[in-house]
Amino acid sequence: MIDKRCKTCMWWDSKHMRLDKLPADKLETLGIGQPGICRKHKPASAALEKLYYLGVQPIMDAEDVCGEHRPEKQ
């Protein structure tokens, strides 16, 4: 069993206000049941209407696993 999941990582943010705006139907299609943001790396830029750029973090699922997991400090 893999226990190094996003939900137990110090970089995991499942409380950010942007998460409230995500379309639940699209997340479900992608297999993301418990969305959150990975804060490990700096935000990437995403174009909005080809006029503006927004800094965005990757949207992950709480059950995802990566090689940069760090246990949450208690």
PDB file of N, CA, C, O and CB in Angstrom:
ATOM      1  N   MET A   1       0.836  -1.186   0.000  1.00  0.00           N
ATOM      2  CA  MET A   1       0.000   0.000   0.000  1.00  0.00           C
ATOM      3  C   MET A   1       0.880   1.249   0.000  1.00  0.00           C
ATOM      4  O   MET A   1       1.854   1.334   0.748  1.00  0.00           O
ATOM      5  CB  MET A   1      -0.951  -0.002   1.216  1.00  0.00           C
ATOM      6  N   ILE A   2       0.532   2.195  -0.832  1.00  0.00           N
ATOM      7  CA  ILE A   2       1.279   3.449  -0.906  1.00  0.00           C
ATOM      8  C   ILE A   2       0.647   4.449   0.055  1.00  0.00           C
ATOM      9  O   ILE A   2      -0.545   4.742  -0.042  1.00  0.00           O
ATOM     10  CB  ILE A   2       1.301   4.011  -2.366  1.00  0.00           C
ATOM     11  N   ASP A   3       1.445   4.971   0.980  1.00  0.00           N
ATOM     12  CA  ASP A   3       0.906   5.924   1.948  1.00  0.00           C
ATOM     13  C   ASP A   3       1.370   7.359   1.688  1.00  0.00           C
ATOM     14  O   ASP A   3       1.028   8.261   2.453  1.00  0.00           O
ATOM     15  CB  ASP A   3       1.302   5.509   3.347  1.00  0.00           C
ATOM     16  N   LYS A   4       2.133   7.582   0.634  1.00  0.00           N
ATOM     17  CA  LYS A   4       2.634   8.927   0.336  1.00  0.00           C
ATOM     18  C   LYS A   4       1.698   9.636  -0.641  1.00  0.00           C
ATOM     19  O   LYS A   4       2.084   9.959  -1.764  1.00  0.00           O
ATOM     20  CB  LYS A   4       4.067   8.860  -0.246  1.00  0.00           C
ATOM     21  N   ARG A   5       0.488   9.867  -0.207  1.00  0.00           N
ATOM     22  CA  ARG A   5      -0.537  10.489  -1.035  1.00  0.00           C
ATOM     23  C   ARG A   5      -0.596  12.001  -0.779  1.00  0.00           C
ATOM     24  O   ARG A   5      -0.164  12.484   0.268  1.00  0.00           O
ATOM     25  CB  ARG A   5      -1.911   9.844  -0.762  1.00  0.00           C
ATOM     26  N   CYS A   6      -1.133  12.727  -1.748  1.00  0.00           N
ATOM     27  CA  CYS A   6      -1.212  14.185  -1.648  1.00  0.00           C
ATOM     28  C   CYS A   6      -1.852  14.655  -0.338  1.00  0.00           C
ATOM     29  O   CYS A   6      -1.393  15.623   0.269  1.00  0.00           O
ATOM     30  CB  CYS A   6      -1.997  14.736  -2.820  1.00  0.00           C
ATOM     31  N   LYS A   7      -2.901  13.972   0.089  1.00  0.00           N
ATOM     32  CA  LYS A   7      -3.634  14.422   1.275  1.00  0.00           C
ATOM     33  C   LYS A   7      -2.797  14.415   2.550  1.00  0.00           C
ATOM     34  O   LYS A   7      -3.179  15.047   3.535  1.00  0.00           O
ATOM     35  CB  LYS A   7      -4.842  13.559   1.475  1.00  0.00           C
ATOM     36  N   THR A   8      -1.657  13.707   2.554  1.00  0.00           N
ATOM     37  CA  THR A   8      -0.795  13.684   3.743  1.00  0.00           C
ATOM     38  C   THR A   8       0.495  14.466   3.540  1.00  0.00           C
ATOM     39  O   THR A   8       1.410  14.373   4.358  1.00  0.00           O
ATOM     40  CB  THR A   8      -0.464  12.252   4.118  1.00  0.00           C
ATOM     41  N   CYS A   9       0.577  15.234   2.462  1.00  0.00           N
ATOM     42  CA  CYS A   9       1.795  15.966   2.111  1.00  0.00           C
ATOM     43  C   CYS A   9       1.746  17.410   2.633  1.00  0.00           C
ATOM     44  O   CYS A   9       0.680  18.024   2.674  1.00  0.00           O
ATOM     45  CB  CYS A   9       1.995  15.961   0.584  1.00  0.00           C
ATOM     46  N   MET A  10       2.884  17.934   3.022  1.00  0.00           N
ATOM     47  CA  MET A  10       2.936  19.310   3.520  1.00  0.00           C
ATOM     48  C   MET A  10       2.636  20.341   2.422  1.00  0.00           C
ATOM     49  O   MET A  10       2.294  21.481   2.733  1.00  0.00           O
ATOM     50  CB  MET A  10       4.307  19.587   4.125  1.00  0.00           C
ATOM     51  N   TRP A  11       2.757  19.965   1.166  1.00  0.00           N
ATOM     52  CA  TRP A  11       2.504  20.895   0.053  1.00  0.00           C
ATOM     53  C   TRP A  11       1.037  20.935  -0.351  1.00  0.00           C
ATOM     54  O   TRP A  11       0.662  21.760  -1.184  1.00  0.00           O
ATOM     55  CB  TRP A  11       3.347  20.509  -1.150  1.00  0.00           C
ATOM     56  N   TRP A  12       0.204  20.084   0.204  1.00  0.00           N
ATOM     57  CA  TRP A  12      -1.206  19.944  -0.170  1.00  0.00           C
ATOM     58  C   TRP A  12      -2.045  21.085   0.397  1.00  0.00           C
ATOM     59  O   TRP A  12      -1.936  21.413   1.579  1.00  0.00           O
ATOM     60  CB  TRP A  12      -1.755  18.599   0.318  1.00  0.00           C
ATOM     61  N   ASP A  13      -2.887  21.693  -0.453  1.00  0.00           N
ATOM     62  CA  ASP A  13      -3.801  22.762  -0.038  1.00  0.00           C
ATOM     63  C   ASP A  13      -5.191  22.441  -0.580  1.00  0.00           C
ATOM     64  O   ASP A  13      -5.446  22.599  -1.774  1.00  0.00           O
ATOM     65  CB  ASP A  13      -3.310  24.166  -0.545  1.00  0.00           C
ATOM     66  N   SER A  14      -6.074  21.999   0.281  1.00  0.00           N
ATOM     67  CA  SER A  14      -7.434  21.668  -0.146  1.00  0.00           C
ATOM     68  C   SER A  14      -8.444  22.703   0.333  1.00  0.00           C
ATOM     69  O   SER A  14      -9.651  22.480   0.245  1.00  0.00           O
ATOM     70  CB  SER A  14      -7.826  20.288   0.368  1.00  0.00           C
ATOM     71  N   LYS A  15      -7.959  23.829   0.838  1.00  0.00           N
ATOM     72  CA  LYS A  15      -8.841  24.862   1.393  1.00  0.00           C
ATOM     73  C   LYS A  15      -8.882  26.146   0.562  1.00  0.00           C
ATOM     74  O   LYS A  15      -9.633  27.062   0.899  1.00  0.00           O
ATOM     75  CB  LYS A  15      -8.403  25.195   2.793  1.00  0.00           C
ATOM     76  N   HIS A  16      -8.101  26.236  -0.506  1.00  0.00           N
ATOM     77  CA  HIS A  16      -8.010  27.481  -1.273  1.00  0.00           C
ATOM     78  C   HIS A  16      -9.354  27.841  -1.896  1.00  0.00           C
ATOM     79  O   HIS A  16     -10.091  26.962  -2.343  1.00  0.00           O
ATOM     80  CB  HIS A  16      -6.940  27.359  -2.365  1.00  0.00           C
ATOM     81  N   MET A  17      -9.675  29.141  -1.925  1.00  0.00           N
ATOM     82  CA  MET A  17     -10.984  29.587  -2.420  1.00  0.00           C
ATOM     83  C   MET A  17     -11.195  29.304  -3.908  1.00  0.00           C
ATOM     84  O   MET A  17     -12.340  29.199  -4.347  1.00  0.00           O
ATOM     85  CB  MET A  17     -11.145  31.066  -2.168  1.00  0.00           C
ATOM     86  N   ARG A  18     -10.134  29.178  -4.687  1.00  0.00           N
ATOM     87  CA  ARG A  18     -10.288  28.864  -6.112  1.00  0.00           C
ATOM     88  C   ARG A  18     -10.896  27.482  -6.328  1.00  0.00           C
ATOM     89  O   ARG A  18     -11.540  27.241  -7.349  1.00  0.00           O
ATOM     90  CB  ARG A  18      -8.938  28.947  -6.817  1.00  0.00           C
ATOM     91  N   LEU A  19     -10.699  26.588  -5.388  1.00  0.00           N
ATOM     92  CA  LEU A  19     -11.239  25.238  -5.518  1.00  0.00           C
ATOM     93  C   LEU A  19     -12.770  25.234  -5.514  1.00  0.00           C
ATOM     94  O   LEU A  19     -13.389  24.334  -6.083  1.00  0.00           O
ATOM     95  CB  LEU A  19     -10.716  24.356  -4.391  1.00  0.00           C
ATOM     96  N   ASP A  20     -13.378  26.231  -4.879  1.00  0.00           N
ATOM     97  CA  ASP A  20     -14.845  26.319  -4.853  1.00  0.00           C
ATOM     98  C   ASP A  20     -15.426  26.614  -6.234  1.00  0.00           C
ATOM     99  O   ASP A  20     -16.601  26.343  -6.480  1.00  0.00           O
ATOM    100  CB  ASP A  20     -15.289  27.397  -3.869  1.00  0.00           C
ATOM    101  N   LYS A  21     -14.625  27.160  -7.124  1.00  0.00           N
ATOM    102  CA  LYS A  21     -15.096  27.554  -8.455  1.00  0.00           C
ATOM    103  C   LYS A  21     -14.906  26.461  -9.510  1.00  0.00           C
ATOM    104  O   LYS A  21     -15.345  26.627 -10.648  1.00  0.00           O
ATOM    105  CB  LYS A  21     -14.378  28.806  -8.898  1.00  0.00           C
ATOM    106  N   LEU A  22     -14.269  25.367  -9.159  1.00  0.00           N
ATOM    107  CA  LEU A  22     -14.012  24.302 -10.130  1.00  0.00           C
ATOM    108  C   LEU A  22     -15.305  23.589 -10.510  1.00  0.00           C
ATOM    109  O   LEU A  22     -16.130  23.312  -9.639  1.00  0.00           O
ATOM    110  CB  LEU A  22     -12.999  23.293  -9.567  1.00  0.00           C
ATOM    111  N   PRO A  23     -15.497  23.288 -11.792  1.00  0.00           N
ATOM    112  CA  PRO A  23     -16.706  22.572 -12.221  1.00  0.00           C
ATOM    113  C   PRO A  23     -16.656  21.100 -11.799  1.00  0.00           C
ATOM    114  O   PRO A  23     -15.818  20.337 -12.278  1.00  0.00           O
ATOM    115  CB  PRO A  23     -16.876  22.677 -13.750  1.00  0.00           C
ATOM    116  N   ALA A  24     -17.554  20.718 -10.909  1.00  0.00           N
ATOM    117  CA  ALA A  24     -17.554  19.358 -10.350  1.00  0.00           C
ATOM    118  C   ALA A  24     -17.715  18.292 -11.428  1.00  0.00           C
ATOM    119  O   ALA A  24     -17.114  17.223 -11.326  1.00  0.00           O
ATOM    120  CB  ALA A  24     -18.668  19.214  -9.323  1.00  0.00           C
ATOM    121  N   ASP A  25     -18.511  18.560 -12.453  1.00  0.00           N
ATOM    122  CA  ASP A  25     -18.729  17.548 -13.490  1.00  0.00           C
ATOM    123  C   ASP A  25     -17.464  17.267 -14.283  1.00  0.00           C
ATOM    124  O   ASP A  25     -17.209  16.120 -14.651  1.00  0.00           O
ATOM    125  CB  ASP A  25     -19.834  17.990 -14.432  1.00  0.00           C
ATOM    126  N   LYS A  26     -16.668  18.295 -14.552  1.00  0.00           N
ATOM    127  CA  LYS A  26     -15.409  18.101 -15.281  1.00  0.00           C
ATOM    128  C   LYS A  26     -14.373  17.381 -14.414  1.00  0.00           C
ATOM    129  O   LYS A  26     -13.626  16.536 -14.906  1.00  0.00           O
ATOM    130  CB  LYS A  26     -14.851  19.456 -15.754  1.00  0.00           C
ATOM    131  N   LEU A  27     -14.332  17.717 -13.130  1.00  0.00           N
ATOM    132  CA  LEU A  27     -13.408  17.042 -12.215  1.00  0.00           C
ATOM    133  C   LEU A  27     -13.741  15.562 -12.117  1.00  0.00           C
ATOM    134  O   LEU A  27     -12.846  14.717 -12.099  1.00  0.00           O
ATOM    135  CB  LEU A  27     -13.454  17.690 -10.821  1.00  0.00           C
ATOM    136  N   GLU A  28     -15.015  15.252 -12.054  1.00  0.00           N
ATOM    137  CA  GLU A  28     -15.436  13.858 -11.972  1.00  0.00           C
ATOM    138  C   GLU A  28     -15.019  13.086 -13.222  1.00  0.00           C
ATOM    139  O   GLU A  28     -14.591  11.935 -13.135  1.00  0.00           O
ATOM    140  CB  GLU A  28     -16.954  13.770 -11.777  1.00  0.00           C
ATOM    141  N   THR A  29     -15.146  13.724 -14.382  1.00  0.00           N
ATOM    142  CA  THR A  29     -14.721  13.107 -15.638  1.00  0.00           C
ATOM    143  C   THR A  29     -13.226  12.797 -15.622  1.00  0.00           C
ATOM    144  O   THR A  29     -12.789  11.793 -16.185  1.00  0.00           O
ATOM    145  CB  THR A  29     -15.055  14.023 -16.820  1.00  0.00           C
ATOM    146  N   LEU A  30     -12.447  13.662 -14.977  1.00  0.00           N
ATOM    147  CA  LEU A  30     -11.000  13.485 -14.889  1.00  0.00           C
ATOM    148  C   LEU A  30     -10.584  12.553 -13.752  1.00  0.00           C
ATOM    149  O   LEU A  30      -9.400  12.249 -13.600  1.00  0.00           O
ATOM    150  CB  LEU A  30     -10.333  14.826 -14.711  1.00  0.00           C
ATOM    151  N   GLY A  31     -11.541  12.104 -12.965  1.00  0.00           N
ATOM    152  CA  GLY A  31     -11.222  11.206 -11.858  1.00  0.00           C
ATOM    153  C   GLY A  31     -10.720  11.920 -10.623  1.00  0.00           C
ATOM    154  O   GLY A  31     -10.016  11.323  -9.808  1.00  0.00           O
ATOM    155  N   ILE A  32     -11.068  13.191 -10.469  1.00  0.00           N
ATOM    156  CA  ILE A  32     -10.652  13.972  -9.304  1.00  0.00           C
ATOM    157  C   ILE A  32     -11.845  14.103  -8.368  1.00  0.00           C
ATOM    158  O   ILE A  32     -12.743  14.911  -8.601  1.00  0.00           O
ATOM    159  CB  ILE A  32     -10.109  15.381  -9.722  1.00  0.00           C
ATOM    160  N   GLY A  33     -11.845  13.301  -7.307  1.00  0.00           N
ATOM    161  CA  GLY A  33     -12.950  13.300  -6.357  1.00  0.00           C
ATOM    162  C   GLY A  33     -12.754  14.273  -5.215  1.00  0.00           C
ATOM    163  O   GLY A  33     -13.715  14.854  -4.712  1.00  0.00           O
ATOM    164  N   GLN A  34     -11.496  14.453  -4.801  1.00  0.00           N
ATOM    165  CA  GLN A  34     -11.158  15.358  -3.695  1.00  0.00           C
ATOM    166  C   GLN A  34     -10.086  16.321  -4.192  1.00  0.00           C
ATOM    167  O   GLN A  34      -8.899  16.076  -3.976  1.00  0.00           O
ATOM    168  CB  GLN A  34     -10.664  14.563  -2.422  1.00  0.00           C
ATOM    169  N   PRO A  35     -10.481  17.419  -4.858  1.00  0.00           N
ATOM    170  CA  PRO A  35      -9.490  18.318  -5.450  1.00  0.00           C
ATOM    171  C   PRO A  35      -8.699  19.107  -4.419  1.00  0.00           C
ATOM    172  O   PRO A  35      -9.172  19.397  -3.320  1.00  0.00           O
ATOM    173  CB  PRO A  35     -10.168  19.271  -6.385  1.00  0.00           C
ATOM    174  N   GLY A  36      -7.495  19.436  -4.808  1.00  0.00           N
ATOM    175  CA  GLY A  36      -6.622  20.272  -3.996  1.00  0.00           C
ATOM    176  C   GLY A  36      -5.517  20.822  -4.877  1.00  0.00           C
ATOM    177  O   GLY A  36      -5.402  20.461  -6.049  1.00  0.00           O
ATOM    178  N   ILE A  37      -4.708  21.694  -4.305  1.00  0.00           N
ATOM    179  CA  ILE A  37      -3.634  22.351  -5.043  1.00  0.00           C
ATOM    180  C   ILE A  37      -2.296  21.878  -4.499  1.00  0.00           C
ATOM    181  O   ILE A  37      -2.102  21.810  -3.286  1.00  0.00           O
ATOM    182  CB  ILE A  37      -3.753  23.895  -4.948  1.00  0.00           C
ATOM    183  N   CYS A  38      -1.371  21.552  -5.397  1.00  0.00           N
ATOM    184  CA  CYS A  38      -0.008  21.208  -5.005  1.00  0.00           C
ATOM    185  C   CYS A  38       0.803  22.497  -4.949  1.00  0.00           C
ATOM    186  O   CYS A  38       0.895  23.213  -5.946  1.00  0.00           O
ATOM    187  CB  CYS A  38       0.634  20.174  -5.998  1.00  0.00           C
ATOM    188  N   ARG A  39       1.387  22.796  -3.803  1.00  0.00           N
ATOM    189  CA  ARG A  39       2.157  24.031  -3.605  1.00  0.00           C
ATOM    190  C   ARG A  39       3.673  23.815  -3.685  1.00  0.00           C
ATOM    191  O   ARG A  39       4.442  24.696  -3.301  1.00  0.00           O
ATOM    192  CB  ARG A  39       1.807  24.637  -2.261  1.00  0.00           C
ATOM    193  N   LYS A  40       4.095  22.676  -4.171  1.00  0.00           N
ATOM    194  CA  LYS A  40       5.524  22.346  -4.197  1.00  0.00           C
ATOM    195  C   LYS A  40       6.318  23.275  -5.108  1.00  0.00           C
ATOM    196  O   LYS A  40       7.416  23.700  -4.749  1.00  0.00           O
ATOM    197  CB  LYS A  40       5.717  20.910  -4.646  1.00  0.00           C
ATOM    198  N   HIS A  41       5.780  23.594  -6.276  1.00  0.00           N
ATOM    199  CA  HIS A  41       6.511  24.405  -7.254  1.00  0.00           C
ATOM    200  C   HIS A  41       5.809  25.741  -7.483  1.00  0.00           C
ATOM    201  O   HIS A  41       4.638  25.908  -7.143  1.00  0.00           O
ATOM    202  CB  HIS A  41       6.651  23.646  -8.586  1.00  0.00           C
ATOM    203  N   LYS A  42       6.538  26.683  -8.059  1.00  0.00           N
ATOM    204  CA  LYS A  42       5.952  27.998  -8.350  1.00  0.00           C
ATOM    205  C   LYS A  42       4.803  27.843  -9.344  1.00  0.00           C
ATOM    206  O   LYS A  42       4.785  26.888 -10.121  1.00  0.00           O
ATOM    207  CB  LYS A  42       7.029  28.973  -8.910  1.00  0.00           C
ATOM    208  N   PRO A  43       3.844  28.769  -9.330  1.00  0.00           N
ATOM    209  CA  PRO A  43       2.715  28.675 -10.247  1.00  0.00           C
ATOM    210  C   PRO A  43       3.154  28.807 -11.705  1.00  0.00           C
ATOM    211  O   PRO A  43       4.102  29.524 -12.026  1.00  0.00           O
ATOM    212  CB  PRO A  43       1.686  29.746  -9.916  1.00  0.00           C
ATOM    213  N   ALA A  44       2.445  28.101 -12.569  1.00  0.00           N
ATOM    214  CA  ALA A  44       2.620  28.257 -14.013  1.00  0.00           C
ATOM    215  C   ALA A  44       1.622  29.325 -14.467  1.00  0.00           C
ATOM    216  O   ALA A  44       0.687  29.647 -13.734  1.00  0.00           O
ATOM    217  CB  ALA A  44       2.404  26.883 -14.787  1.00  0.00           C
ATOM    218  N   SER A  45       1.810  29.864 -15.648  1.00  0.00           N
ATOM    219  CA  SER A  45       0.870  30.873 -16.125  1.00  0.00           C
ATOM    220  C   SER A  45      -0.132  30.246 -17.089  1.00  0.00           C
ATOM    221  O   SER A  45       0.199  29.368 -17.886  1.00  0.00           O
ATOM    222  CB  SER A  45       1.618  32.035 -16.808  1.00  0.00           C
ATOM    223  N   ALA A  46      -1.360  30.724 -16.988  1.00  0.00           N
ATOM    224  CA  ALA A  46      -2.434  30.278 -17.879  1.00  0.00           C
ATOM    225  C   ALA A  46      -3.055  31.516 -18.509  1.00  0.00           C
ATOM    226  O   ALA A  46      -3.356  32.484 -17.811  1.00  0.00           O
ATOM    227  CB  ALA A  46      -3.515  29.427 -17.108  1.00  0.00           C
ATOM    228  N   ALA A  47      -3.249  31.492 -19.823  1.00  0.00           N
ATOM    229  CA  ALA A  47      -3.825  32.636 -20.534  1.00  0.00           C
ATOM    230  C   ALA A  47      -5.340  32.664 -20.336  1.00  0.00           C
ATOM    231  O   ALA A  47      -6.017  31.642 -20.443  1.00  0.00           O
ATOM    232  CB  ALA A  47      -3.477  32.576 -22.044  1.00  0.00           C
ATOM    233  N   LEU A  48      -5.847  33.848 -20.049  1.00  0.00           N
ATOM    234  CA  LEU A  48      -7.283  34.069 -19.949  1.00  0.00           C
ATOM    235  C   LEU A  48      -7.697  35.002 -21.077  1.00  0.00           C
ATOM    236  O   LEU A  48      -7.301  36.168 -21.106  1.00  0.00           O
ATOM    237  CB  LEU A  48      -7.676  34.658 -18.554  1.00  0.00           C
ATOM    238  N   GLU A  49      -8.488  34.489 -21.998  1.00  0.00           N
ATOM    239  CA  GLU A  49      -8.996  35.267 -23.126  1.00  0.00           C
ATOM    240  C   GLU A  49      -7.879  35.940 -23.930  1.00  0.00           C
ATOM    241  O   GLU A  49      -8.105  36.984 -24.543  1.00  0.00           O
ATOM    242  CB  GLU A  49      -9.967  36.316 -22.627  1.00  0.00           C
ATOM    243  N   LYS A  50      -6.695  35.363 -23.933  1.00  0.00           N
ATOM    244  CA  LYS A  50      -5.541  35.851 -24.677  1.00  0.00           C
ATOM    245  C   LYS A  50      -5.142  37.287 -24.316  1.00  0.00           C
ATOM    246  O   LYS A  50      -4.370  37.917 -25.038  1.00  0.00           O
ATOM    247  CB  LYS A  50      -5.826  35.768 -26.148  1.00  0.00           C
ATOM    248  N   LEU A  51      -5.665  37.797 -23.209  1.00  0.00           N
ATOM    249  CA  LEU A  51      -5.346  39.161 -22.779  1.00  0.00           C
ATOM    250  C   LEU A  51      -4.635  39.204 -21.437  1.00  0.00           C
ATOM    251  O   LEU A  51      -3.813  40.085 -21.184  1.00  0.00           O
ATOM    252  CB  LEU A  51      -6.607  39.984 -22.703  1.00  0.00           C
ATOM    253  N   TYR A  52      -4.959  38.241 -20.578  1.00  0.00           N
ATOM    254  CA  TYR A  52      -4.431  38.246 -19.226  1.00  0.00           C
ATOM    255  C   TYR A  52      -3.811  36.894 -18.915  1.00  0.00           C
ATOM    256  O   TYR A  52      -4.113  35.883 -19.550  1.00  0.00           O
ATOM    257  CB  TYR A  52      -5.533  38.586 -18.209  1.00  0.00           C
ATOM    258  N   TYR A  53      -2.941  36.909 -17.927  1.00  0.00           N
ATOM    259  CA  TYR A  53      -2.338  35.658 -17.460  1.00  0.00           C
ATOM    260  C   TYR A  53      -2.605  35.511 -15.970  1.00  0.00           C
ATOM    261  O   TYR A  53      -2.617  36.486 -15.218  1.00  0.00           O
ATOM    262  CB  TYR A  53      -0.804  35.623 -17.753  1.00  0.00           C
ATOM    263  N   LEU A  54      -2.815  34.288 -15.577  1.00  0.00           N
ATOM    264  CA  LEU A  54      -3.108  33.971 -14.192  1.00  0.00           C
ATOM    265  C   LEU A  54      -2.125  32.916 -13.714  1.00  0.00           C
ATOM    266  O   LEU A  54      -1.885  31.934 -14.416  1.00  0.00           O
ATOM    267  CB  LEU A  54      -4.569  33.486 -14.026  1.00  0.00           C
ATOM    268  N   GLY A  55      -1.555  33.101 -12.537  1.00  0.00           N
ATOM    269  CA  GLY A  55      -0.668  32.096 -11.964  1.00  0.00           C
ATOM    270  C   GLY A  55      -1.499  30.966 -11.370  1.00  0.00           C
ATOM    271  O   GLY A  55      -2.359  31.210 -10.524  1.00  0.00           O
ATOM    272  N   VAL A  56      -1.254  29.745 -11.800  1.00  0.00           N
ATOM    273  CA  VAL A  56      -2.051  28.608 -11.321  1.00  0.00           C
ATOM    274  C   VAL A  56      -1.149  27.475 -10.848  1.00  0.00           C
ATOM    275  O   VAL A  56      -0.083  27.222 -11.410  1.00  0.00           O
ATOM    276  CB  VAL A  56      -2.993  28.102 -12.427  1.00  0.00           C
ATOM    277  N   GLN A  57      -1.601  26.817  -9.819  1.00  0.00           N
ATOM    278  CA  GLN A  57      -0.943  25.622  -9.300  1.00  0.00           C
ATOM    279  C   GLN A  57      -1.656  24.417  -9.890  1.00  0.00           C
ATOM    280  O   GLN A  57      -2.818  24.528 -10.281  1.00  0.00           O
ATOM    281  CB  GLN A  57      -0.960  25.585  -7.727  1.00  0.00           C
ATOM    282  N   PRO A  58      -0.995  23.270  -9.966  1.00  0.00           N
ATOM    283  CA  PRO A  58      -1.673  22.085 -10.488  1.00  0.00           C
ATOM    284  C   PRO A  58      -2.789  21.612  -9.557  1.00  0.00           C
ATOM    285  O   PRO A  58      -2.638  21.589  -8.336  1.00  0.00           O
ATOM    286  CB  PRO A  58      -0.668  20.959 -10.704  1.00  0.00           C
ATOM    287  N   ILE A  59      -3.913  21.236 -10.169  1.00  0.00           N
ATOM    288  CA  ILE A  59      -5.035  20.672  -9.427  1.00  0.00           C
ATOM    289  C   ILE A  59      -4.808  19.155  -9.365  1.00  0.00           C
ATOM    290  O   ILE A  59      -4.635  18.492 -10.388  1.00  0.00           O
ATOM    291  CB  ILE A  59      -6.430  21.032 -10.107  1.00  0.00           C
ATOM    292  N   MET A  60      -4.815  18.640  -8.164  1.00  0.00           N
ATOM    293  CA  MET A  60      -4.547  17.226  -7.931  1.00  0.00           C
ATOM    294  C   MET A  60      -5.716  16.610  -7.179  1.00  0.00           C
ATOM    295  O   MET A  60      -6.596  17.319  -6.691  1.00  0.00           O
ATOM    296  CB  MET A  60      -3.228  17.032  -7.146  1.00  0.00           C
ATOM    297  N   ASP A  61      -5.717  15.285  -7.090  1.00  0.00           N
ATOM    298  CA  ASP A  61      -6.669  14.567  -6.262  1.00  0.00           C
ATOM    299  C   ASP A  61      -5.960  14.163  -4.969  1.00  0.00           C
ATOM    300  O   ASP A  61      -4.760  13.890  -4.972  1.00  0.00           O
ATOM    301  CB  ASP A  61      -7.246  13.319  -7.011  1.00  0.00           C
ATOM    302  N   ALA A  62      -6.700  14.127  -3.878  1.00  0.00           N
ATOM    303  CA  ALA A  62      -6.123  13.778  -2.577  1.00  0.00           C
ATOM    304  C   ALA A  62      -5.450  12.416  -2.574  1.00  0.00           C
ATOM    305  O   ALA A  62      -4.539  12.176  -1.782  1.00  0.00           O
ATOM    306  CB  ALA A  62      -7.191  13.807  -1.519  1.00  0.00           C
ATOM    307  N   GLU A  63      -5.891  11.521  -3.452  1.00  0.00           N
ATOM    308  CA  GLU A  63      -5.342  10.167  -3.503  1.00  0.00           C
ATOM    309  C   GLU A  63      -4.159  10.028  -4.461  1.00  0.00           C
ATOM    310  O   GLU A  63      -3.586   8.944  -4.568  1.00  0.00           O
ATOM    311  CB  GLU A  63      -6.421   9.202  -3.902  1.00  0.00           C
ATOM    312  N   ASP A  64      -3.779  11.113  -5.167  1.00  0.00           N
ATOM    313  CA  ASP A  64      -2.636  11.047  -6.086  1.00  0.00           C
ATOM    314  C   ASP A  64      -1.333  10.868  -5.303  1.00  0.00           C
ATOM    315  O   ASP A  64      -1.256  11.168  -4.112  1.00  0.00           O
ATOM    316  CB  ASP A  64      -2.566  12.326  -6.961  1.00  0.00           C
ATOM    317  N   VAL A  65      -0.322  10.373  -6.002  1.00  0.00           N
ATOM    318  CA  VAL A  65       0.983  10.093  -5.413  1.00  0.00           C
ATOM    319  C   VAL A  65       2.055  10.723  -6.306  1.00  0.00           C
ATOM    320  O   VAL A  65       1.921  10.718  -7.529  1.00  0.00           O
ATOM    321  CB  VAL A  65       1.216   8.547  -5.250  1.00  0.00           C
ATOM    322  N   CYS A  66       3.117  11.265  -5.702  1.00  0.00           N
ATOM    323  CA  CYS A  66       4.245  11.747  -6.495  1.00  0.00           C
ATOM    324  C   CYS A  66       5.549  11.463  -5.761  1.00  0.00           C
ATOM    325  O   CYS A  66       5.537  11.080  -4.591  1.00  0.00           O
ATOM    326  CB  CYS A  66       4.106  13.260  -6.789  1.00  0.00           C
ATOM    327  N   GLY A  67       6.655  11.648  -6.435  1.00  0.00           N
ATOM    328  CA  GLY A  67       7.958  11.352  -5.864  1.00  0.00           C
ATOM    329  C   GLY A  67       8.512  12.456  -4.974  1.00  0.00           C
ATOM    330  O   GLY A  67       9.597  12.305  -4.412  1.00  0.00           O
ATOM    331  N   GLU A  68       7.789  13.562  -4.833  1.00  0.00           N
ATOM    332  CA  GLU A  68       8.273  14.676  -4.011  1.00  0.00           C
ATOM    333  C   GLU A  68       7.475  14.852  -2.734  1.00  0.00           C
ATOM    334  O   GLU A  68       7.477  15.928  -2.136  1.00  0.00           O
ATOM    335  CB  GLU A  68       8.236  15.957  -4.802  1.00  0.00           C
ATOM    336  N   HIS A  69       6.799  13.807  -2.322  1.00  0.00           N
ATOM    337  CA  HIS A  69       5.974  13.845  -1.099  1.00  0.00           C
ATOM    338  C   HIS A  69       6.816  14.171   0.111  1.00  0.00           C
ATOM    339  O   HIS A  69       7.902  13.622   0.297  1.00  0.00           O
ATOM    340  CB  HIS A  69       5.256  12.509  -0.884  1.00  0.00           C
ATOM    341  N   ARG A  70       6.306  15.067   0.929  1.00  0.00           N
ATOM    342  CA  ARG A  70       6.915  15.384   2.229  1.00  0.00           C
ATOM    343  C   ARG A  70       5.815  15.258   3.275  1.00  0.00           C
ATOM    344  O   ARG A  70       4.763  15.883   3.139  1.00  0.00           O
ATOM    345  CB  ARG A  70       7.568  16.836   2.242  1.00  0.00           C
ATOM    346  N   PRO A  71       6.040  14.469   4.305  1.00  0.00           N
ATOM    347  CA  PRO A  71       5.011  14.322   5.335  1.00  0.00           C
ATOM    348  C   PRO A  71       4.652  15.669   5.953  1.00  0.00           C
ATOM    349  O   PRO A  71       5.509  16.530   6.149  1.00  0.00           O
ATOM    350  CB  PRO A  71       5.483  13.355   6.424  1.00  0.00           C
ATOM    351  N   GLU A  72       3.379  15.827   6.253  1.00  0.00           N
ATOM    352  CA  GLU A  72       2.926  17.061   6.891  1.00  0.00           C
ATOM    353  C   GLU A  72       3.498  17.135   8.291  1.00  0.00           C
ATOM    354  O   GLU A  72       3.450  16.157   9.038  1.00  0.00           O
ATOM    355  CB  GLU A  72       1.381  17.139   6.928  1.00  0.00           C
ATOM    356  N   LYS A  73       4.043  18.298   8.654  1.00  0.00           N
ATOM    357  CA  LYS A  73       4.612  18.475   9.994  1.00  0.00           C
ATOM    358  C   LYS A  73       3.499  18.604  11.001  1.00  0.00           C
ATOM    359  O   LYS A  73       2.498  19.281  10.767  1.00  0.00           O
ATOM    360  CB  LYS A  73       5.535  19.708  10.053  1.00  0.00           C
ATOM    361  N   GLN A  74       3.690  17.941  12.131  1.00  0.00           N
ATOM    362  CA  GLN A  74       2.619  17.955  13.146  1.00  0.00           C
ATOM    363  C   GLN A  74       3.000  18.728  14.351  1.00  0.00           C
ATOM    364  O   GLN A  74       2.213  18.834  15.291  1.00  0.00           O
ATOM    365  CB  GLN A  74       2.251  16.566  13.556  1.00  0.00           C
TER     366      GLN A  74
END
